[in-house]
Each structure stands twice: as C-alpha cells, then as structure tokens.
Amino acid sequence: MQKAAEMSDLPKDFLDFYQQFHTDSAYQIAHIEWPLKGEKTVPGDNGIDKKVLATWEPENWAIQHLPDLVSSGLKRSFETSSEVLVIEHLQYPMVNYGMERQFYKDENNEWRMIYYTEMQDLR
C-alpha cells in the first residue's frame, strides 16, 4: 500500500542518492535501470496527444537536474510503499501537467531510477 511522504519521511540514504543523482551526470547514468521503461506523449491521428509506453537508453537520455520548485510553480510529492520504493510526482497543478519517477533500492542497497513518465497532461 502506497502512502504519501514528506521529504523528511524518506530514507536518509535516498535523500543522499537523490542529491547526487541530480548533480552528477555519470552517477545518474550509472543509477538508472536500462533500458528505462515508462510513458511519453506522442501526437495522435486526430490531433489529440496520446500516451504510449516508451523506453530510454543512455544515448537518448536527457540528464535531469534538481527541479526548481520556487520559480517554476512545480509541486513535488512523494509516495512510498516500503523502505525500498519511492515514487516522485512533479506537477504544475494549475494546468494538471506533470511527470512521475520511480526509484527502487536494489539487492546491493543501491538506489536506481526504474520508471519515468515524461511531462504530460495528467487527465
């Protein structure tokens, strides 16, 4: 069962990982489960965007940086379902547009991003 979590509720080792993940590009590439699975939005036949399953490889990955929550208007929330899974949601609440990332602690006690949904309409 997933539950909402504040940054202060998240595992300390996750917070350390999260900081390094966003500030060290080599570390980020090394801590993503490739091919990374997720969703992206593509133009549909009728002019309405549609969500499709997607995968990313290191060569087509855009390095992600810490989100600017102050000037961007983005809201961040976390959910946890155990000590080894953290789900992050980033969204622009006024337009219902956002993304999701999932992080998992593997058997070597290493955090990895295992799922990614690009910025998209959340309706």
Secondary structure by P-SEA (a helix, b strand, c coil): cbbbbccccccaaaaaaaaaaaccaaaaaaaccccccccccccccccbbbbbbbcccccccccccccccccccbbbbbbbccccbbbbbbbcccccccbbbbbbbcccccccccbbbcccccc
